[in-house]
Amino acid sequence: MYRTHNCGELRTSDINQTVTLTGWVQKSRDKGFVTWVDLRDRYGITQLIFDADRTNKNLMESAKKLGREFVIQVNGTVIERASKNSNIPTGDIEILVSDLTILNSSKLPPFTIEDETDGGEELRMKYRYLDIRRNSVKNNLIFRHKVTQEVRAYLSLKDFIEVETPYLIKSTPEGARDFVVPSRMNEGQFYALPQSPQTFKQLLMVGGMDKYFQIVKCFRDEDLRADRQPEFTQIDCEMAFVEQEDILETFEGLTKHLLKVINGVEINSFPRLTYDEAMKIYGNDKPDIRFDMKFGELNAVTQHKEFKVFNNSELVVGIAVPGGNNYSRKDIDNLIDWVKRPQIGASGMVYVRCNEDGSYKSSVDKFFDQDDFAKWAKLTSAKEGDLICILSGKKNEVRAQLSALRMELAERLNLRDPKEFAPLWITDFPLLEWDSEAKCYHAMHHPFTAPKSNQIALLDTNPASVKANAYDLVLNGNEIGGGSIRIHDKNTQALMLKHLGFSEDEAKEQFGFLMNAFEYGAPPHGGIAFGLDRLVAILGGQETIRDFIAFPKNNSGRDVMIDAPAPIDKEQLDELGLKTK
Amino acid sequence: MYRTHNCGELRTSDINQTVTLTGWVQKSRDKGFVTWVDLRDRYGITQLIFDADRTNKNLMESAKKLGREFVIQVNGTVIERASKNSNIPTGDIEILVSDLTILNSSKLPPFTIEDETDGGEELRMKYRYLDIRRNSVKNNLIFRHKVTQEVRAYLSLKDFIEVETPYLIKSTPEGARDFVVPSRMNEGQFYALPQSPQTFKQLLMVGGMDKYFQIVKCFRDEDLRADRQPEFTQIDCEMAFVEQEDILETFEGLTKHLLKVINGVEINSFPRLTYDEAMKIYGNDKPDIRFDMKFGELNAVTQHKEFKVFNNSELVVGIAVPGGNNYSRKDIDNLIDWVKRPQIGASGMVYVRCNEDGSYKSSVDKFFDQDDFAKWAKLTSAKEGDLICILSGKKNEVRAQLSALRMELAERLNLRDPKEFAPLWITDFPLLEWDSEAKCYHAMHHPFTAPKSNQIALLDTNPASVKANAYDLVLNGNEIGGGSIRIHDKNTQALMLKHLGFSEDEAKEQFGFLMNAFEYGAPPHGGIAFGLDRLVAILGGQETIRDFIAFPKNNSGRDVMIDAPAPIDKEQLDELGLKTK
């Protein structure tokens, strides 16, 4: 080793020891007669001192010449600091340097290696190896490591076996787009990278593995929305001989364990809502329940008046903004403008001020009286001092709009405390969702999800009403996990594929091996997959996943550091039997 | 849960308990008045009993109809067995069944689900989900899980951080062939799948992560030799501020830990040989040292006689076969034929019988006398009763031939005990190897490996003689890990690339980002990567890796279960801007 200690471990108990340290020059302060250097490594910062009384002249000169991010090795003696720094664990000591070796020099870095850097996103990505030196990014990566270690230890203790499934698999047109990989040894043929190990984990259940997990990369060649990555990591899990309740309990256990050991937060049991309830109460299947503002449906108490907007609406629904009666007229106009933006798309917003004296003042005073408003206040749980915001229109649209407003208000009111954790389960998802563009049903979760067993007949008569044994785990307004009980018999799987518009041939071509497997004693099974990047970010108290990924790609799917993707040689294309257009 | 207990856990202490079990019908024996069914799951086998006295008639009938691999659920009472089976942990009890539910039926499986199956390799691969039900494969996968858990726990305890590096990277023409991945969002451009995370782990060192590891899939589009896979798993590791000795100690520690906790074998310290020594003593850089048969070089004691074959040989070298004097003339002719096969390529073999009375009898008695043979015996450590086998020719060729013979003899003599573990380090590999086809030097390890610091000047004068700080860990004749101290300054890296025939532009295009990174304070660093598939197989006492991989590919790189790779839609090709030829 080039060092005897790291830069985070020396204390007053080490005073008078001779030590060798290595690291990067974080900064140096040259006061002429004395030079201090902050030496940094992964473990911390230790102050080095060179002073004219005790340090020889050549060494003093060398120390003065050290630039930021130089890599150095020093020998010296641990001494007590004259002025201690209680902000860092090594702040009581410093190293009186007797030898200095420059292991590598450094050009001036393109941004400061500080917690708050002056580097913009693109620059930080291009020099990601420098960005990782910053505490914030470095600690995120260490945090991610701790989370995955805990996940593995917990699941292993519960008899789960981590099994590696293949990355070079077969392309299926279902769902989001596959990345494909041309095969040189099988010209004209392609592998695909997995969007998830779904079929393989089901085959492991057929194979009797009983409890499987894997922390695994998955790939999706989709147009990237903000904060999505073409390659992402899942905690992928599957269990045999289970019902939905067993899976919810098992993975509630895992999540509780993580919250406890990682965040020190104990949560007794996670609330549950059905999909229908969540949509009704929060307008959203991944509600943030760190704060209230539940929807109050007002149709019953807004009809038969002269206000046509409400009379003609499929849904009239409001939320109470805590303390919102303080909003000025301008604040409220601003909110109205916000919901009318094309991204939200509301046609307008009705509001009711709940005065401290128990009276109400509203934008629709012409049509409704104080008794009406009292009813509205009751249904939205508005208290004196609140503001009721009401939207109306088509049910699905207005729910989405009010849900967006609810989140925006929570943001403005600072109700989304990243140190608070509010998990919940959403259950009973619809099996199918209507694709109005393609005029067909898609599987809401995926085509292997089992319908509720007593609703299979409804597939023929009212497919949209069929519910699935499918569930999501939601944390702080983000879906962190989702899963389902799977179909495990060939006939139901064939029926499901038929309803998804697969011909018998297509079904056989794409899922034949799975349906064959179902004929050889497939056990009942189900599972769940967690989005690790998102989970880690939320547990880490942050919203963006990018800084929990060592080498992320940008919104165009590019790695700007290594400049990938890139053209390849014609020779390489020839060998693959390919031509670019 | 469909069950209260699994099939491996009930004991006499559970007698009289009512239980529910699930699993697969391993076999059933119908004796008319009584039917026994062996119920199997991942955890074991439990015997079910249905008997005419205590079981109702319908249930008796249902039990008789159960086929192999049916998935069933039974309720019943734990009772003591009349005739106990001490071969299985549940052998003292059985379940008197009161209820039976068939959860899924099964077609007759295409091969028997037994430890010794009647299924051939291709059939087992096609129905891998059934193959995994067999104890041998299932236990291998569980074994692999245990090994990886131990690796992660050990390295984490030593302050290593597991960091996920990207799978969608950039193609480089260096070394074996990349799989490429066309990008839809960047038409005409390609990602590549990593052959290893080499550059990323070096960038993590530049980024100050200090100690990194990752258990990670790697990809190589090579013509597959037997027992190679296009996707394989590495334990990939890197450390900063280390010298070779630190890496050897750290990973000797890891390997000792695995041998101890996984195999119960304690090994004090691993022997070390330089590459030159290993080639001289074993003719091989991955010698199996579970047995002796060290090479004895005989040039000095075979010259100046009339036997021209030896006089004209660059190397005359022999090994002593323990007890080989027992071989019949036919046995020896057979050995001579074996070394003359084109795969080995020796032109012949000289032998000396070491008789029990201390005399020698040889195929070259005409040219040499008893004193000569005594010298040969001394140099090959042959004892009375042994047979000395001697090959001669060009040094490199004859070493490879004798090494092959040594392994073949060890196999025939049963000297390769899979329960014995003999690790060793091979160090001081040559930096470069001459490619006689391409008429240029290749990096023996990879182009980032550092030459020994005092030998850099030799790169210009005698490149073949330059040794590297590169090392392999060998276990039972297999390279299970290899690594090196890396170059960490731009100038040396540029020099190295120049010697490998890269122009400045090519070097910049392909490794520019790494060389740039070296300019911003790269620390000294080095690492190692273990081939997990091979390591697990050897620790598991087996030679082939395929049954330690859940879903392996065959020798043509095909997954015969899912039938991949496969052609893709023209539409998909169009979107990628590609045409097949």
Interface residues (C-beta under 8 A of the other chain):
Chain A: M1 Y2 R3 N6 T22 W24 R40 D41 R42 Y43 E69 F70 V71 L103 N104 S105 S106 K107 P109 Y127 R128 Y129 L130 D131 I132 R133 K138 L141 I142 R144 H145 T148 Q149 R152 A153 S156 I161 E162 V163 E164 T165 P166 Y167 L168 I169 K170 S171 P173 R177 D178 F179 V180 V181 P182 S183 R184 M185 N186 E187 G188 Q189 F190 Y191 A192 L193 T199 F200 L203 L204 V206 G207 G208 M209 D210 K211 K217 F219 D221 D223 L224 P230 E231 T233 F241 V242 E243 D246 H488 D489 F513 A517 F518 E519 Y520 G521 A522 P523 P524 I549 A550 F551 K553 S556 G557 R558 D559 M561 I562 D563 A564 P565 A566 P567 I568 D569 Q572 E575 L576 G577 L578 K579 T580 K581
Chain B: M1 Y2 R3 N6 T22 W24 R40 D41 R42 Y43 E69 F70 V71 L103 N104 S105 S106 K107 P109 Y127 R128 Y129 L130 D131 I132 R133 K138 L141 I142 R144 H145 T148 Q149 R152 A153 S156 I161 E162 V163 E164 T165 P166 Y167 L168 I169 K170 S171 P173 R177 D178 F179 V180 V181 P182 S183 R184 M185 N186 E187 G188 Q189 F190 Y191 A192 L193 T199 F200 L203 L204 V206 G207 G208 M209 D210 K211 K217 F219 D221 D223 L224 P230 E231 T233 F241 V242 E243 D246 H488 D489 F513 A517 F518 E519 Y520 G521 A522 P523 P524 I549 A550 F551 K553 S556 G557 R558 D559 M561 I562 D563 A564 P565 A566 P567 I568 D569 Q572 E575 L576 G577 L578 K579 T580 K581
